[in-house]
Protein backbone atom coordinates (compact mmCIF):
# COMPACT_ATOMS: atom_id res chain seq x y z
CA UNK A 1 0.00 0.00 0.00
CA UNK A 2 1.38 3.39 -1.02
CA UNK A 3 0.75 6.23 1.44
CA UNK A 4 1.88 9.60 0.14
CA UNK A 5 2.29 13.31 0.74
CA UNK A 6 3.31 15.92 -1.83
CA UNK A 7 5.20 19.22 -1.71
CA UNK A 8 6.29 21.70 -4.37
CA UNK A 9 9.79 23.00 -4.87
CA UNK A 10 8.50 26.54 -4.35
CA UNK A 11 7.30 25.64 -0.88
CA UNK A 12 3.54 25.21 -1.31
CA UNK A 13 2.44 22.13 0.58
CA UNK A 14 0.00 19.75 -1.08
CA UNK A 15 -1.87 17.11 0.93
CA UNK A 16 -0.13 18.48 3.99
CA UNK A 17 -0.93 21.00 6.71
CA UNK A 18 -0.53 24.75 6.07
CA UNK A 19 2.91 26.06 7.04
CA UNK A 20 2.13 27.47 10.49
CA UNK A 21 5.12 25.94 12.20
CA UNK A 22 6.94 29.22 12.70
CA UNK A 23 3.90 30.87 14.22
CA UNK A 24 3.20 27.96 16.52
CA UNK A 25 6.71 27.48 17.79
CA UNK A 26 7.37 31.17 18.29
CA UNK A 27 4.23 31.80 20.32
CA UNK A 28 4.02 31.36 24.05
CA UNK A 29 1.24 31.53 26.56
CA UNK A 30 1.04 32.78 30.15
CA UNK A 31 -1.63 32.24 32.77
CA UNK A 32 -2.88 35.48 34.26
CA UNK A 33 -5.99 37.03 35.73
CA UNK A 34 -9.22 35.46 36.89
CA UNK A 35 -12.85 35.64 35.89
CA UNK A 36 -14.59 37.84 38.40
CA UNK A 37 -18.17 37.59 37.19
CA UNK A 38 -20.69 35.41 39.02
CA UNK A 39 -22.91 32.93 37.22
CA UNK A 40 -26.25 34.28 36.05
CA UNK A 41 -29.31 32.97 34.24
CA UNK A 42 -28.85 35.87 31.83
CA UNK A 43 -26.12 35.48 29.27
CA UNK A 44 -24.97 37.67 26.42
CA UNK A 45 -21.24 37.21 25.78
CA UNK A 46 -20.29 33.82 24.38
CA UNK A 47 -17.78 32.08 22.17
CA UNK A 48 -18.62 30.62 18.78
CA UNK A 49 -16.69 29.45 15.72
CA UNK A 50 -14.14 27.56 17.86
CA UNK A 51 -11.54 25.87 15.66
CA UNK A 52 -8.49 23.74 16.43
CA UNK A 53 -5.66 23.58 13.90
CA UNK A 54 -3.33 20.64 14.40
CA UNK A 55 -0.78 18.90 12.24
CA UNK A 56 -3.15 18.24 9.34
CA UNK A 57 -6.41 19.81 8.18
CA UNK A 58 -9.10 18.51 10.50
CA UNK A 59 -12.78 17.89 10.03
CA UNK A 60 -15.79 19.61 11.57
CA UNK A 61 -15.56 17.30 14.58
CA UNK A 62 -11.92 16.18 14.77
CA UNK A 63 -8.41 17.61 14.87
CA UNK A 64 -5.08 15.79 15.21
CA UNK A 65 -1.58 16.75 16.31
CA UNK A 66 1.40 14.41 15.90
CA UNK A 67 4.00 14.37 18.66
CA UNK A 68 6.95 14.95 18.47
CA UNK A 69 6.58 16.20 14.90
CA UNK A 70 4.59 19.15 16.18
CA UNK A 71 4.54 20.60 19.66
CA UNK A 72 1.61 23.05 19.55
CA UNK A 73 -1.88 23.61 18.21
CA UNK A 74 -3.61 26.84 17.25
CA UNK A 75 -7.00 27.47 18.88
CA UNK A 76 -9.26 30.21 17.55
CA UNK A 77 -12.66 31.41 18.73
CA UNK A 78 -14.99 34.32 18.16
CA UNK A 79 -16.68 36.50 20.78
CA UNK A 80 -19.95 38.23 19.95
CA UNK A 81 -18.96 41.17 22.19
CA UNK A 82 -16.00 42.04 24.46
CA UNK A 83 -15.72 39.86 27.56
CA UNK A 84 -15.22 42.66 30.08
CA UNK A 85 -14.93 40.15 32.92
CA UNK A 86 -12.39 38.00 31.07
CA UNK A 87 -12.10 34.66 29.30
CA UNK A 88 -10.75 31.31 30.44
CA UNK A 89 -9.82 28.69 27.85
CA UNK A 90 -9.54 25.22 29.37
CA UNK A 91 -8.11 22.03 27.90
CA UNK A 92 -9.95 18.98 29.21
CA UNK A 93 -9.15 15.29 29.22
CA UNK A 94 -12.61 13.90 29.85
CA UNK A 95 -13.64 15.66 33.09
CA UNK A 96 -10.13 16.72 34.13
CA UNK A 97 -8.78 20.18 33.33
CA UNK A 98 -5.18 19.70 32.24
CA UNK A 99 -4.42 23.33 31.35
CA UNK A 100 -6.13 26.70 31.62
CA UNK A 101 -5.35 30.03 29.96
CA UNK A 102 -6.85 33.24 31.34
CA UNK A 103 -7.38 36.27 29.11
CA UNK A 104 -7.74 39.58 30.90
CA UNK A 105 -10.46 42.08 29.92
CA UNK A 106 -9.44 44.45 27.17
CA UNK A 107 -6.59 42.23 25.99
CA UNK A 108 -6.29 39.83 23.06
CA UNK A 109 -8.32 36.76 23.84
CA UNK A 110 -11.17 38.75 25.41
CA UNK A 111 -12.01 41.04 22.49
CA UNK A 112 -14.99 41.18 20.20
CA UNK A 113 -14.39 39.15 17.05
CA UNK A 114 -11.78 36.48 16.39
CA UNK A 115 -9.29 35.59 19.14
CA UNK A 116 -6.46 33.04 19.07
CA UNK A 117 -4.11 31.25 21.40
CA UNK A 118 -1.49 28.56 21.11
CA UNK A 119 -1.41 25.49 23.32
CA UNK A 120 2.04 23.93 23.57
CA UNK A 121 0.58 20.49 24.44
CA UNK A 122 1.78 20.81 28.03
CA UNK A 123 -0.22 20.45 31.21
CA UNK A 124 -0.21 22.85 34.16
CA UNK A 125 3.00 21.19 35.43
CA UNK A 126 4.84 21.87 32.17
CA UNK A 127 4.79 18.25 30.99
CA UNK A 128 3.83 17.10 27.50
CA UNK A 129 0.35 15.58 27.83
CA UNK A 130 -0.11 11.86 27.17
CA UNK A 131 -1.50 10.58 23.89
CA UNK A 132 -5.27 10.75 23.98
CA UNK A 133 -8.30 12.88 23.24
CA UNK A 134 -8.82 16.43 24.49
CA UNK A 135 -11.58 19.02 24.33
CA UNK A 136 -11.41 22.81 24.39
CA UNK A 137 -13.78 24.81 26.62
CA UNK A 138 -14.06 28.59 26.23
CA UNK A 139 -15.70 30.39 29.15
CA UNK A 140 -16.46 34.06 28.55
CA UNK A 141 -17.86 36.46 31.14
CA UNK A 142 -19.15 40.01 31.23
CA UNK A 143 -20.19 42.39 33.97
CA UNK A 144 -23.35 42.99 31.96
CA UNK A 145 -25.66 45.97 31.75
CA UNK A 146 -28.20 47.58 34.02
CA UNK A 147 -30.81 47.54 31.24
CA UNK A 148 -31.45 45.87 27.91
CA UNK A 149 -28.60 47.14 25.73
CA UNK A 150 -27.77 46.99 22.04
CA UNK A 151 -24.53 45.04 21.57
CA UNK A 152 -24.39 45.08 17.76
CA UNK A 153 -23.01 48.01 15.80
CA UNK A 154 -25.18 49.72 13.20
CA UNK A 155 -22.11 50.86 11.28
CA UNK A 156 -20.86 47.28 10.91
CA UNK A 157 -21.13 46.28 7.27
CA UNK A 158 -22.46 42.80 8.07
CA UNK A 159 -25.50 44.20 9.90
CA UNK A 160 -26.80 45.91 6.77
CA UNK A 161 -29.54 44.03 4.88
CA UNK A 162 -31.61 46.05 2.44
CA UNK A 163 -35.04 44.54 3.19
CA UNK A 164 -34.70 42.10 6.13
CA UNK A 165 -37.75 39.85 6.27
CA UNK A 166 -36.75 36.96 8.52
CA UNK A 167 -33.98 36.14 10.98
CA UNK A 168 -32.77 33.02 12.79
CA UNK A 169 -29.74 31.89 14.82
CA UNK A 170 -28.13 28.46 15.10
CA UNK A 171 -28.68 27.43 18.75
CA UNK A 172 -27.07 23.98 18.55
CA UNK A 173 -23.91 24.12 20.74
CA UNK A 174 -22.61 20.90 19.16
CA UNK A 175 -22.64 22.42 15.69
CA UNK A 176 -19.60 23.92 13.93
CA UNK A 177 -22.06 26.65 12.89
CA UNK A 178 -23.19 27.46 16.44
CA UNK A 179 -24.12 31.14 16.67
CA UNK A 180 -24.42 31.69 12.91
CA UNK A 181 -27.04 34.30 12.01
CA UNK A 182 -29.32 33.94 8.96
CA UNK A 183 -31.19 36.93 7.52
CA UNK A 184 -33.59 36.83 4.58
CA UNK A 185 -33.24 39.81 2.23
CA UNK A 186 -36.59 40.07 0.45
CA UNK A 187 -35.61 42.70 -2.09
CA UNK A 188 -32.43 43.53 -3.98
CA UNK A 189 -30.85 46.82 -3.02
CA UNK A 190 -29.23 49.42 -5.24
CA UNK A 191 -25.75 47.87 -5.52
CA UNK A 192 -26.01 44.08 -5.31
CA UNK A 193 -22.81 43.60 -7.30
CA UNK A 194 -20.67 45.50 -4.80
CA UNK A 195 -22.70 45.54 -1.57
CA UNK A 196 -23.34 42.08 -0.04
CA UNK A 197 -26.31 43.32 1.99
CA UNK A 198 -28.07 44.37 -1.23
CA UNK A 199 -28.08 40.85 -2.64
CA UNK A 200 -31.47 39.16 -2.89
CA UNK A 201 -31.46 35.92 -0.90
CA UNK A 202 -30.03 34.67 2.38
CA UNK A 203 -27.33 36.55 4.28
CA UNK A 204 -25.18 34.50 6.68
CA UNK A 205 -23.14 36.17 9.41
CA UNK A 206 -21.02 35.22 12.40
CA UNK A 207 -22.28 36.09 15.87
CA UNK A 208 -20.13 39.25 15.90
CA UNK A 209 -21.64 40.43 12.61
CA UNK A 210 -18.63 39.51 10.48
CA UNK A 211 -18.99 37.45 7.33
CA UNK A 212 -17.85 33.82 7.53
CA UNK A 213 -14.97 32.52 5.47
CA UNK A 214 -17.31 30.46 3.29
CA UNK A 215 -18.90 33.55 1.75
CA UNK A 216 -21.80 34.74 3.84
CA UNK A 217 -24.47 34.69 1.13
CA UNK A 218 -26.52 32.19 -0.83
CA UNK A 219 -29.56 32.12 -3.07
CA UNK A 220 -29.91 28.42 -2.36
CA UNK A 221 -30.36 28.07 -6.11
CA UNK A 222 -33.96 29.16 -5.52
CA UNK A 223 -34.14 32.83 -4.56
CA UNK A 224 -32.86 34.06 -7.90
CA UNK A 225 -35.46 36.65 -8.89
CA UNK A 226 -38.05 38.76 -7.08
CA UNK A 227 -40.50 38.00 -9.89
CA UNK A 228 -40.97 34.38 -8.81
CA UNK A 229 -39.63 33.99 -5.26
CA UNK A 230 -39.38 35.87 -1.98
CA UNK A 231 -37.46 34.60 1.09
CA UNK A 232 -39.54 35.01 4.23
CA UNK A 233 -39.18 33.39 7.66
CA UNK A 234 -36.16 31.26 8.60
CA UNK A 235 -35.77 28.58 11.26
CA UNK A 236 -32.68 26.55 12.20
CA UNK A 237 -33.65 23.14 13.55
CA UNK A 238 -31.88 21.34 16.37
CA UNK A 239 -30.27 18.98 13.83
CA UNK A 240 -28.71 21.91 11.93
CA UNK A 241 -31.07 22.01 8.96
CA UNK A 242 -32.09 25.49 7.80
CA UNK A 243 -35.76 25.91 6.86
CA UNK A 244 -36.79 28.89 4.72
CA UNK A 245 -40.28 29.76 3.52
CA UNK A 246 -41.08 31.38 0.18
CA UNK A 247 -43.75 34.06 0.66
CA UNK A 248 -44.23 34.38 -3.11
CA UNK A 249 -45.37 30.75 -3.27
CA UNK A 250 -47.82 31.13 -0.34
CA UNK A 251 -45.60 29.40 2.19
CA UNK A 252 -43.54 26.84 0.29
CA UNK A 253 -40.96 25.54 2.81
CA UNK A 254 -37.47 24.59 1.68
CA UNK A 255 -34.77 22.83 3.68
CA UNK A 256 -31.03 23.43 3.31
CA UNK A 257 -27.74 22.65 4.98
CA UNK A 258 -25.97 25.29 7.09
CA UNK A 259 -24.44 26.91 4.01
CA UNK A 260 -27.83 27.09 2.26
CA UNK A 261 -26.27 25.28 -0.68
CA UNK A 262 -28.42 24.55 -3.71
CA UNK A 263 -27.24 20.93 -3.70
CA UNK A 264 -28.78 20.41 -0.25
CA UNK A 265 -32.17 21.93 -1.10
CA UNK A 266 -35.33 19.87 -0.75
CA UNK A 267 -38.96 21.00 -0.91
CA UNK A 268 -40.46 20.10 2.47
CA UNK A 269 -43.91 21.67 2.24
CA UNK A 270 -45.33 22.14 -1.25
CA UNK A 271 -48.55 23.36 -2.86
CA UNK A 272 -50.18 19.93 -2.45
CA UNK A 273 -49.66 20.25 1.32
CA UNK A 274 -51.52 23.56 1.63
CA UNK A 275 -55.08 23.25 2.96
CA UNK A 276 -57.31 24.90 0.38
CA UNK A 277 -56.42 28.52 -0.34
CA UNK A 278 -54.17 28.92 2.71
CA UNK A 279 -51.46 31.57 2.72
CA UNK A 280 -48.92 30.09 5.10
CA UNK A 281 -46.42 32.03 7.19
CA UNK A 282 -43.67 30.46 9.25
CA UNK A 283 -42.25 27.92 9.70
CA UNK A 284 -41.49 26.88 13.25
CA UNK A 285 -39.68 23.54 13.56
CA UNK A 286 -39.83 21.07 16.44
CA UNK A 287 -38.04 17.73 16.75
CA UNK A 288 -35.34 16.18 14.59
CA UNK A 289 -35.09 13.38 12.05
CA UNK A 290 -38.36 11.54 11.45
CA UNK A 291 -39.79 13.28 14.52
CA UNK A 292 -39.49 16.66 12.82
CA UNK A 293 -42.71 18.67 12.81
CA UNK A 294 -43.43 21.77 10.73
CA UNK A 295 -45.74 24.43 12.18
CA UNK A 296 -47.28 27.13 9.99
CA UNK A 297 -49.80 29.97 10.36
CA UNK A 298 -52.54 30.50 7.77
CA UNK A 299 -52.80 34.29 7.45
CA UNK A 300 -56.26 34.15 5.83
CA UNK A 301 -59.02 35.50 8.07
CA UNK A 302 -60.90 32.53 9.57
CA UNK A 303 -58.67 30.14 7.63
CA UNK A 304 -56.82 27.01 8.72
CA UNK A 305 -55.39 28.65 11.85
CA UNK A 306 -52.16 27.12 13.13
CA UNK A 307 -51.38 23.95 11.23
CA UNK A 308 -48.86 21.17 11.89
CA UNK A 309 -47.25 18.50 9.70
CA UNK A 310 -44.88 15.59 10.42
CA UNK A 311 -42.13 14.91 7.88
CA UNK A 312 -41.43 11.57 6.21
CA UNK A 313 -38.18 9.60 6.22
CA UNK A 314 -36.81 11.69 3.36
CA UNK A 315 -37.37 14.97 5.23
CA UNK A 316 -40.36 16.04 3.16
CA UNK A 317 -44.07 16.09 3.98
CA UNK A 318 -45.95 13.24 2.29
CA UNK A 319 -47.79 14.14 -0.93
CA UNK A 320 -51.27 15.59 -0.34
CA UNK A 321 -50.79 15.65 3.45
CA UNK A 322 -52.50 18.93 4.37
CA UNK A 323 -51.61 18.72 8.04
CA UNK A 324 -53.64 19.05 11.22
CA UNK A 325 -55.20 22.19 12.67
CA UNK A 326 -53.76 22.69 16.15
CA UNK A 327 -55.22 26.12 16.97
CA UNK A 328 -58.52 27.11 15.38
CA UNK A 329 -58.94 30.60 13.94
CA UNK A 330 -62.23 32.48 13.83
CA UNK A 331 -65.01 33.84 15.99
CA UNK A 332 -65.12 30.71 18.19
CA UNK A 333 -61.46 31.06 19.18
CA UNK A 334 -59.32 33.53 21.08
CA UNK A 335 -57.38 33.49 17.81
CA UNK A 336 -60.26 35.51 16.46
CA UNK A 337 -59.01 36.50 13.02
CA UNK A 338 -55.83 34.81 11.74
CA UNK A 339 -52.32 33.98 12.94
CA UNK A 340 -49.32 35.57 11.26
CA UNK A 341 -46.47 33.61 12.83
CA UNK A 342 -46.05 30.84 15.41
CA UNK A 343 -43.44 29.74 17.95
CA UNK A 344 -43.26 27.07 20.68
CA UNK A 345 -41.34 27.05 23.95
CA UNK A 346 -39.53 24.13 25.58
CA UNK A 347 -42.77 22.89 27.20
CA UNK A 348 -44.61 23.09 23.85
CA UNK A 349 -46.77 26.06 24.74
CA UNK A 350 -47.89 27.70 21.51
CA UNK A 351 -47.33 31.44 20.98
CA UNK A 352 -48.85 33.33 18.08
CA UNK A 353 -49.67 36.81 16.81
CA UNK A 354 -52.35 38.53 14.73
CA UNK A 355 -51.31 41.15 12.17
CA UNK A 356 -53.83 43.97 12.73
CA UNK A 357 -53.13 47.28 11.00
CA UNK A 358 -56.32 49.28 11.57
CA UNK A 359 -56.60 51.86 14.34
CA UNK A 360 -58.51 50.56 17.35
CA UNK A 361 -58.88 46.99 16.05
CA UNK A 362 -60.30 44.98 18.99
CA UNK A 363 -58.53 41.72 18.10
CA UNK A 364 -55.79 40.60 20.48
CA UNK A 365 -52.32 40.85 18.99
CA UNK A 366 -50.28 38.34 21.05
CA UNK A 367 -51.47 35.17 22.75
CA UNK A 368 -50.27 31.91 24.30
CA UNK A 369 -52.06 28.57 23.99
CA UNK A 370 -51.40 25.50 26.15
CA UNK A 371 -49.51 22.48 24.79
CA UNK A 372 -51.52 20.43 22.33
CA UNK A 373 -52.10 16.78 23.23
CA UNK A 374 -54.75 15.97 20.63
CA UNK A 375 -57.32 14.85 23.19
CA UNK A 376 -59.88 17.62 22.63
CA UNK A 377 -59.44 18.62 19.01
CA UNK A 378 -58.14 22.00 17.91
CA UNK A 379 -57.39 24.52 20.66
CA UNK A 380 -59.57 27.62 20.99
CA UNK A 381 -58.87 28.98 24.49
CA UNK A 382 -55.56 30.71 25.15
CA UNK A 383 -53.81 30.90 28.51
CA UNK A 384 -53.40 34.64 28.00
CA UNK A 385 -53.93 37.22 25.30
CA UNK A 386 -52.94 40.90 25.05
CA UNK A 387 -53.08 43.92 22.75
CA UNK A 388 -56.76 44.42 21.99
CA UNK A 389 -57.28 47.90 20.47
CA UNK A 390 -53.65 48.81 21.21
CA UNK A 391 -52.30 50.71 18.21
CA UNK A 392 -48.79 50.41 19.63
CA UNK A 393 -49.05 46.70 18.81
CA UNK A 394 -50.11 47.20 15.21
CA UNK A 395 -48.87 44.93 12.47
CA UNK A 396 -47.49 42.08 14.59
CA UNK A 397 -45.14 40.43 12.10
CA UNK A 398 -42.83 37.97 13.89
CA UNK A 399 -42.63 36.11 17.21
CA UNK A 400 -39.94 34.12 19.05
CA UNK A 401 -39.51 32.61 22.53
CA UNK A 402 -36.16 32.68 24.33
CA UNK A 403 -34.43 29.35 25.07
CA UNK A 404 -35.40 29.39 28.75
CA UNK A 405 -39.09 30.11 28.02
CA UNK A 406 -38.82 33.26 30.12
CA UNK A 407 -39.47 35.86 27.43
CA UNK A 408 -41.48 36.11 24.23
CA UNK A 409 -40.46 38.79 21.73
CA UNK A 410 -42.69 40.24 19.02
CA UNK A 411 -41.77 42.39 16.02
CA UNK A 412 -44.38 45.02 15.08
CA UNK A 413 -44.50 46.58 11.63
CA UNK A 414 -46.83 49.28 12.93
CA UNK A 415 -49.90 50.90 11.37
CA UNK A 416 -49.59 53.03 8.25
CA UNK A 417 -46.72 53.59 5.86
CA UNK A 418 -43.58 55.68 5.68
CA UNK A 419 -43.62 58.86 7.75
CA UNK A 420 -47.24 58.16 8.68
CA UNK A 421 -46.42 54.89 10.41
CA UNK A 422 -47.08 54.47 14.14
CA UNK A 423 -46.42 51.62 16.56
CA UNK A 424 -43.54 49.94 14.74
CA UNK A 425 -41.13 48.43 17.25
CA UNK A 426 -40.15 45.29 19.13
CA UNK A 427 -41.58 44.29 22.49
CA UNK A 428 -40.52 41.69 25.02
CA UNK A 429 -43.21 40.10 27.20
CA UNK A 430 -43.21 37.74 30.15
CA UNK A 431 -43.88 34.32 28.63
CA UNK A 432 -45.96 33.21 31.64
CA UNK A 433 -48.60 35.95 31.52
CA UNK A 434 -47.89 38.42 28.72
CA UNK A 435 -46.84 41.26 31.02
CA UNK A 436 -44.66 43.85 29.32
CA UNK A 437 -40.91 43.64 29.98
CA UNK A 438 -39.18 45.89 27.45
CA UNK A 439 -39.99 47.98 24.37
CA UNK A 440 -37.50 48.77 21.60
CA UNK A 441 -38.56 51.69 19.40
CA UNK A 442 -35.44 53.26 17.83
CA UNK A 443 -37.36 56.21 16.32
CA UNK A 444 -40.72 56.99 14.69
CA UNK A 445 -41.65 55.42 11.34
CA UNK A 446 -39.73 52.17 11.89
CA UNK A 447 -41.28 48.85 10.85
CA UNK A 448 -39.89 45.64 12.32
CA UNK A 449 -40.39 42.37 10.53
CA UNK A 450 -38.98 39.53 12.63
CA UNK A 451 -37.23 38.51 15.86
CA UNK A 452 -35.07 35.62 17.09
CA UNK A 453 -33.03 34.59 20.14
CA UNK A 454 -29.62 32.99 20.32
CA UNK A 455 -28.74 30.13 22.64
CA UNK A 456 -27.54 32.39 25.46
CA UNK A 457 -30.46 34.80 25.58
CA UNK A 458 -29.59 37.68 23.25
CA UNK A 459 -32.45 39.14 21.22
CA UNK A 460 -32.11 39.66 17.44
CA UNK A 461 -34.46 41.86 15.44
CA UNK A 462 -34.98 43.07 11.87
CA UNK A 463 -35.50 46.83 11.42
CA UNK A 464 -36.81 47.19 7.90
CA UNK A 465 -36.79 51.01 7.98
CA UNK A 466 -33.09 51.17 8.80
CA UNK A 467 -32.18 48.09 6.70
CA UNK A 468 -30.44 46.58 9.71
CA UNK A 469 -30.50 43.59 12.00
CA UNK A 470 -29.65 44.37 15.61
CA UNK A 471 -28.79 42.45 18.75
CA UNK A 472 -29.79 43.33 22.33
CA UNK A 473 -28.46 41.85 25.56
CA UNK A 474 -30.69 41.36 28.60
CA UNK A 475 -29.55 43.03 31.83
CA UNK A 476 -27.29 41.37 34.39
CA UNK A 477 -23.81 39.93 34.77
CA UNK A 478 -23.30 36.77 32.77
CA UNK A 479 -21.01 33.93 31.83
CA UNK A 480 -21.22 31.17 29.28
CA UNK A 481 -19.07 28.18 28.35
CA UNK A 482 -18.84 26.84 24.81
CA UNK A 483 -17.21 23.48 24.07
CA UNK A 484 -15.45 23.21 20.72
CA UNK A 485 -17.22 20.85 18.32
CA UNK A 486 -13.85 19.34 17.43
CA UNK A 487 -12.16 16.75 19.63
CA UNK A 488 -8.37 16.97 19.50
CA UNK A 489 -6.36 13.76 19.26
CA UNK A 490 -2.77 13.96 20.48
CA UNK A 491 -1.01 10.96 18.97
CA UNK A 492 2.17 9.51 17.47
CA UNK A 493 3.27 10.27 13.90
CA UNK A 494 1.21 8.57 11.19
CA UNK A 495 2.48 5.97 8.77
CA UNK A 496 1.38 8.26 5.97
CA UNK A 497 4.08 10.96 5.79
CA UNK A 498 3.38 14.63 5.81
CA UNK A 499 5.73 17.33 4.62
CA UNK A 500 6.35 20.83 5.91
CA UNK A 501 8.87 23.68 6.32
CA UNK A 502 9.79 23.79 2.65
CA UNK A 503 12.75 25.85 1.41
CA UNK A 504 14.91 26.23 -1.69
CA UNK A 505 18.57 27.33 -1.54
CA UNK A 506 21.48 26.98 -3.99
CA UNK A 507 19.85 24.24 -6.04
CA UNK A 508 18.82 22.24 -2.97
CA UNK A 509 15.16 21.74 -2.08
CA UNK A 510 14.74 21.03 1.62
CA UNK A 511 11.74 20.03 3.64
CA UNK A 512 10.89 18.18 6.82
CA UNK A 513 9.24 14.79 6.64
CA UNK A 514 7.28 13.51 9.61
CA UNK A 515 6.44 9.82 9.81
CA UNK A 516 7.09 6.55 11.59
CA UNK A 517 10.54 5.53 12.76
CA UNK A 518 12.51 2.83 10.92
CA UNK A 519 10.23 2.92 7.90
CA UNK A 520 11.38 3.36 4.29
CA UNK A 521 10.04 6.55 2.72
CA UNK A 522 10.63 6.94 -1.01
CA UNK A 523 11.03 10.50 -2.32
CA UNK A 524 9.95 10.91 -5.95
CA UNK A 525 9.96 14.00 -8.17
CA UNK A 526 8.28 15.33 -11.29
CA UNK A 527 8.33 18.48 -13.40
CA UNK A 528 5.70 17.24 -15.82
CA UNK A 529 2.99 19.67 -14.75
CA UNK A 530 1.20 19.77 -18.11
CA UNK A 531 0.72 16.01 -18.04
CA UNK A 532 -1.08 16.25 -14.71
CA UNK A 533 1.82 15.05 -12.55
CA UNK A 534 1.41 11.51 -13.82
CA UNK A 535 5.12 10.64 -14.20
CA UNK A 536 7.27 10.43 -11.05
CA UNK A 537 10.95 9.55 -10.70
CA UNK A 538 12.51 8.22 -7.46
CA UNK A 539 15.28 10.46 -6.16
CA UNK A 540 16.11 8.93 -2.76
CA UNK A 541 14.92 6.57 -0.03
CA UNK A 542 14.97 7.60 3.63
CA UNK A 543 14.90 5.39 6.75
CA UNK A 544 15.70 6.86 10.15
CA UNK A 545 15.15 6.17 13.82
CA UNK A 546 13.70 9.65 14.31
CA UNK A 547 10.12 10.52 13.34
CA UNK A 548 11.34 13.91 12.12
CA UNK A 549 13.89 14.02 9.35
CA UNK A 550 15.29 16.81 7.17
CA UNK A 551 15.25 15.88 3.48
CA UNK A 552 17.54 17.59 0.94
CA UNK A 553 17.32 16.84 -2.77
CA UNK A 554 18.85 18.36 -5.87
CA UNK A 555 16.27 20.58 -7.56
CA UNK A 556 17.31 22.39 -10.76
CA UNK A 557 15.65 25.76 -11.44
CA UNK A 558 12.07 25.49 -12.61
CA UNK A 559 8.90 24.38 -10.99
CA UNK A 560 9.07 20.88 -9.56
CA UNK A 561 7.02 18.69 -7.28
CA UNK A 562 8.20 16.15 -4.74
CA UNK A 563 6.21 13.38 -3.16
CA UNK A 564 6.98 10.96 -0.34
CA UNK A 565 5.37 7.57 0.12
CA UNK A 566 5.86 4.28 1.88
CA UNK A 567 4.91 0.76 0.94
CA UNK A 568 4.83 -0.35 4.57
CA UNK A 569 1.64 -1.96 5.85
CA UNK A 570 0.06 -0.32 8.93
Secondary structure by P-SEA (a helix, b strand, c coil): cccccccccccccccccccaaaaaaabbbbbbbbbcccccccccccccbbbbbccccccccbbbbccccccbbbbbbccccccccbbbbbbbccccccbbbbbccccccccccbbbbbbcccccccccccbbbbbbbbbbbbcccccccccccccccccccccccbbbbbccccccccbbbbbbbccccccccccccccccbbbbcccccccccccccccccccccccccccbbbbcccbbbbbbbcccccccccccccccccccccccccccccccccccbbbbccccccbbbbbbccccccccbbbbbbcccccccccccccccccccccccccccccbbbbcccbbbbbccccccccccccccccccccccccccccccccccccccccccccccccccccccbbbbbbccccccccccccbbbbccccccccccccccccccccccccccccbbbbbbbccccbbbbbbccccbbbbbcccbbbbbcccccccccccccccccbbbbbbbccccbbbbbbbbccccccccbbbbcccccccccbbbbbbbbcccbbbbbbbbcccc
